[in-house]
């Protein structure tokens, strides 16, 4: 089996560049490409959202069908394009459910992705692929293992098909906040999903994915252990512990053909680890564009993330009065809650030479902050993997992170004596510990040669998809043995 080339179907609610709200879209783009380079046959399946129509893609209509859910019947249209002319991408389309301006944030999310999962199964049968693996990414795809195991177990199309379910972020389990669901309405996860409109609303896709997938994994080794505890298990720790022997952690990679300052078209000046003087030019340009004081010796701290409690923005708000007294500049790029936006916009107004915020998030400004900042702040309360800190390393923006999940797996404390380490890490989720980590970074920044060595070292680290892809192949082989 070691040298066997597999047929892999990757299913995700987001696939960059067609659709993306965060790291899921990047992973669902990059991992299939890495698997394809290893010689495996990969196809992707994702919804055809309203905004995809405006992207000028060469789309081929592949066929039509109908999906029956209880008493309702929904038409489905299958469409096809290619990713980089090499990997087929199949789209699932229904005008009522998916021709909308956003990916999520709708009251009928459960119905939309129940339809999507059933349509994926119909499409796989239509393609007659006899796939070895269906790789289901995050909650939106959690019903596919459920149907394959219970409704299609004797279907020849799936006789040799195994399901791998990847948890990208455990708090998101279905279309609503799981913790707001009254106990009497909570989904047991047993049997086939209900199809009555009232019960569809409470289907827990993630729970059913965990129950029925052959192998479960999450996107870092530490997070795979953390979700077995009550603190991080989001109400699913008991069933996760029951499946502990089938639970694995694989740290995400990043695609260096996309995230690379050497040829990123969004940065002011392209550079690599052997031309760090050009990184300094990016810093000046960023300061100028955002109307910050243009000084080389003032460290710029960048934040490129969703403005949410998970990402540690509550901690940053607590220490903001102290940060504005320090000789630093803070640049925030992101989309998020109104309270966070209001707070940081007010701080930018009060300290215009020191604090800048750019919202909503754009790829262009994200790249410019990675390239123009000296440090990258990511004090997450929890972090399944995190891609931002991996991008910041390649752009030479040194991470300041909390020791949790994938941040713990990828960032280690810099020791100026030994020269080892790639960032500044703190353990307890408190404002005091965050301040100490920032202070340590600022102390090291005072020594230009030390900082240049740290930047050079960080930029040369490789977190490409090559090794994670090989680990996923081994995971697929385990699933097939089961």
N, C-alpha and C positions, 0 to 999 in steps of 0.2 A: 504493500500500500504506500510505502514511503515515496516512490517515484510516480505514483498514479496522478495523472492530471484530472482535476475535478471540474464538474459543471456546477457553478455557484450562482444562485439568484440573490442579489442584494436588494432588499426592500426597505425603503425609508420615506418618511413624510417630507424630507428635504434632501435635495441633491444640488450642491453648488455646481455651476453658476446659475442653474435654472431657478432654484429657490433656496433661501438661506435666512435663518434668524440668528444662528450661532454656530457652535462647533459641530453640531450634528450634520449640517449640510456639507461642511468641509470633509468630515470623516467619510460620509457616504459617497463623496467624489473620489477621494484619494486612495482609500483602501482597495476598492475594485481595480483601480489603475495598477496598484502595486501587485495585486494578485494576478492580474493579466500578464504583467511582466515576468512573473514566475512560471508562466505557461498555462495557467488555468483558464477555462472558458467562463467568462463572467457576463451576466446581463444585469441591468438595473431596472427596478420598477418604482415609480413615484407618481404622485398625483399631478394632473395637468391643471394648474391654477390659472385663474383669469389673466394674471399678469405675464404668464409664460407666453401667451399668444402674441404679446407685444415685443418679444425679444428677437424677432426676425430669424427664427430657426427654420431649418429645412425639415418640415414635418411631413411624415407619411401616415395616412390613415390606415390602420391595420385590421379593422373589423369592428363589428358591433355585437352586443349581446344584451341580456337582461339579468338583473339581480333581484331575487325575491327575498324580502325581509318581512316575515310575518304576512300581513295582509297587503303590504305595499310592494309594488314592482318598480324598479328604477332602471332606466336605460343606461348602458355603459358604452362608451366609445374608446377603443384602444388606438393609441397613436405611437409613433416611433421616430426617434432621431438617433444620432450617434454622439458620443462624447469623444472629442479629439479624433474623430474618424476611426476609432478602434473599438469602443465598447458600445453595444446597443443599449439605448435607454428607451424603455416602454413607459408610456404615460397612461394613466387611468383618468377618464374624464366623464363627468356628469354635470350638465349645465347648472342644475339647481344646487348641487352640493359643493362644486369646486370652482365655479366661474366668479370667484370673489376676489376682493382686492388684497386680502390678508390670508396668511396660512392658518392661523389659529384665532382664538378670541371670539368664538361663536357658540351660542347655547346648544347647538345641535352637533357639536364636535364628535360625540360618541357615535351618533348615527352616521356621520360622514366617514369616519374611519372604520366602522363596522362594514359599511358598503365597500370601502377601499380594500379591506382584507379579503372579503368574499370575491371581489373583482380580480384581485391578484391571483387567487386560486383558479378562477375561470381562465385567466390569461395563460397561466402556466400549462393548464390542460390543452388550451388551444395551440400553444407553441410546441406541444409534444416534446418537451425538453428532457424528460427523465433525469431531473436534476439530482445531484448528490446532496446538495446543501441549499436550504433556504435560510439566508442570514437576515433575521428580523431585527431592525434597529429601533429601539425605544418603544414606548407604550403604544404608539399608533399602530404597530404591527403585531401586537401581542396576541391577537385572536387567531393568527395564521397557524401557530403550533397547536392551538386548541382544536381547530377544525381538521387539520391534517391528522391529528392523533385519534380523534373521536369520529368524525363524519367521513373521513376519506381513508381510513386505515386499510381497507380492502381494495382501494382503487389502484389499478395497475400503474397509473401515472405517478403515484407517490410511494410505490412499493419499496424503492431503494432511496427514498428522500429523508434526510434528517434535518432537524431544525435547530439552529443556534439563535438564542435570544440575547441581545446585548442591551444592558441597562446603561443608558447614558446619564440619567439624572433621576434618582429614585422618587423624589417628591412628586414628579409628574407621572401619574399612574393611569389617568384617563382624562376626559375632557373638562373635568371640574376639579376643585380642590378636594382631595380625598378626605381630609380631616373635617370637612363641613358636612359630610354625608351622615345622616342619622343612622345609628346602629341597626335599626330595623330594615333599612334599605341597602345595607352593605352587601356587596356581591360575595358569595361564598367561593366563587371561582370554580365550582364543581360542575361537571356536565357541559353541555353545549351552551353557548351564550343565549340568553333570552331574546325574543324578537318582538315583544309587545312594546309600544312606544314608551310607556312609563318605566319599564324595567331596563330598556336600552340605556337610559340616562345614567344608570348606576353601574353598568358593566365595568369591572376593574380589569382593564386590558393587561396591565403589568402583572397582576396576580395570576391571570390565566396563562400568560407567557411563561411565568416561573413554574407553574404547575405542569405545563405540557411540553416545554422545549426539551430536547435531548441534552443540550448543554446550555448553561447560562454563563454569561460573563459580564464584567463591567470594565470600565475604561482606565483602571489603574489597579495595581496589586493591593495597595493599602485600602482603597475604597471597597474592594471585594471583601476585605476583612471587617472594615468599619460597618458595612450594612448588615452584618450579623448581630450587631448590638442594638439596644433600644434607642440609643442616642441618634444613630444614623439610619436605622432600619425602616423608618416611616411606616410603622404599623405592619410591615411584612417580614420582620426579623424572624418570626417563628417558622414561617414556611420556607424562608431562605435557609435557616439552619437545618431543616429537614432535607434540603437539597444541597447541603454543604459540599458533598463529595463531587457534585456536578457544577460547582461554581468556581470560576477562574477570573483572574485579573490580567488584562493586557494594556499596557500604557499606549495611548494614541501616539501616532507620529504626526509630522506635518509635511506638507508637500513643498519641497524646496524649489520646485519650478514655479510655484505661486508666491510663497513667502520668502523672498530673497532680495536684500537690498542691492545686490549686484546688478539686477535687471528689473527691479520693481519700477514701473513707469509712473507710480504715484509720488515717489520721493523727489526731493529737489535735485539731489546729486547722487548718482549711483556710487556704491562703495563696497569694499569687502574688508576682511580682517587685515589685509596688507595696505589699506589706504584709509586709515582711521582719521586722517586730516580732513577727508571729505565728509566724514560723519559730523565733524565740528561745523562744517559749512551748513549741513542740514539743520543743526541746532540754531544757528544764527537766523536762517530763513524761517524756521518755525517761530522763533521769538518775534521776528519782524511781522509775520503774517497775523499772529495773534495779539500784536501790540504789547508784548511783554518787554521788559528791559533787556536790551541786547548786550549781554555780558557773558564771556566764555567761562568765567570762574563761578558763576551761579549754577548749581546743579538743577537740571530740569527733571521733575518726577512726572512720568506719564501714567495715565490710567486709560485703558481701552477695554471697556467691558459694559455689560448690561448694568444699569444703575439699580441694583437690587440688594436686599439684605444679605442674600447668600454670598455676594461678592465682597462683603465687609464694609459697605459704604456707611453703615451705622457707626462703626468704629472711627472711620475717617471724619465723620461729622463731629464726633466727640472731641477729637484732637485738633480740629480746624483752627480754633483760636491760637493754639500753640504753634501750629505749622506756619501761620502767617507771620509769626515773630521770628522765624528761622530764615537764614539766607538761602532760600530755595524758591523755585517756581513750580507750580502745579498745573498740569494740563489734563483735562478730563474729556474723553470722547465716548459717548454712549447714549443709548436710549433707555428710558426707564420710568419709574414711578414719579408722579407729579411732585410729591414731597421732596424727593431727592433733587429733582431738577430745580425746584424753587430755591432750595437751600444753596446749591452750588452756583446758581445764577446770581443770587444775592451776594455770595462771597466774591464772585468775579467782579461784581459792580463795586463792592467796597475796596477790593484790592486789585485794580485793573492791571497793574504792572507786575503782579505776582501770581494771579489765579486766572485761568481761562477755561471755559467749557464750550464744547462744540456738540450740539445735539440737534437732530438725531444723528446716530452713527452713520458715517460713510467710510467706504473702503479707503478712499483717497486720504481723508484726514487721519484715519487709523494708521496707515502706513507712515504718514509724515510724523506722527507722534512717536511711533516705534523708532524711526530713524533719527529724530531730533532730540529725544530724551536721553538722559544719562542713566536714569533708574526707572524701573517699572514696578508700580505698586499693585499688589494683588493679595490683600489680607483676608481671603475668603473664610467664611464661617465653616463651610464644607466645600469640597471641590472634587467631583468624581475623577476628573483628569485635569482639565484645563489645557487649552491650546495657546492661550495668550502668553503665558510665561515661556513657552517653547519658541514662539515667534520672537518675543523680546530678546531672547538669547542670540538668535541669528542676526538681529538688528543691532546688537551691542548695547541694549538697554538692560541694565543689571536688575534682576528681579528681587523685590522685597516681598516675601510671601509668608503665609502661615503654614505651619507644619501639619497638613491634613491632605488626605486623598492623594491625587496625582501630583500635587505640589510637593508633597513629601518625597515622592518617588523620583522627582526630576531635579529638584533644587537642593543644593547642600551649602552649608555655611562657608563663606570664604574665610580662609586663614591667611593673613598677610605675611606670616612668618614662613609657612610652608608653600604658599602660593596656590594651595588647593581650594577647591570650592568654586561655585558659580553664582552665588547670590547671598542674601541675608534672610535668615529664617527665624521666626519666633513661634513658640508653641501654644501658650494660653491665649484664648480669644478675649484679650483685654486691651484697653487703650494704652496701659502702661507698657505691656510687652511690645506692642506695635511701635510705640515711640522709641523704645530702646533699639529695635531693629533699624529704624530710620536713622537714628543717631549713629549707630555703628557704620551704616553705609556712608553717611556724611563725613565721618572721621576718616574713613579710607579714601574718600574722594579728595581729601586735602593733599594727598600724595600722588601727583600726576603719573609718575612711573608705575606705581602700584596699581592705580586705576586703569592705566593703559594695558598693563599685563592682564588684569581681570577681564577687561572688555575683549581683548584679543583671544583670550582663552575661551570665554563664553561663546564668541562667534564661531569658533572652530568646532564646537560640540555638535554631534550629529544626532538628531532625533527624527531621522527620515522614516518612511513607512516600510523600508526594506525588512528590518528585523521583526516589527509587529506583524507584518503580512505573513512571514514564515511561522510565527507563533499561531496566527489564526488558522493556517493550514493544518497545523498539528491539532488544534481544537476541533476543526472540521473532521479530521480523521478519528478523533475520540468519539465524536457524535455519531459517526458512521458505524463504529464498532458496537455502539449501544443499540 
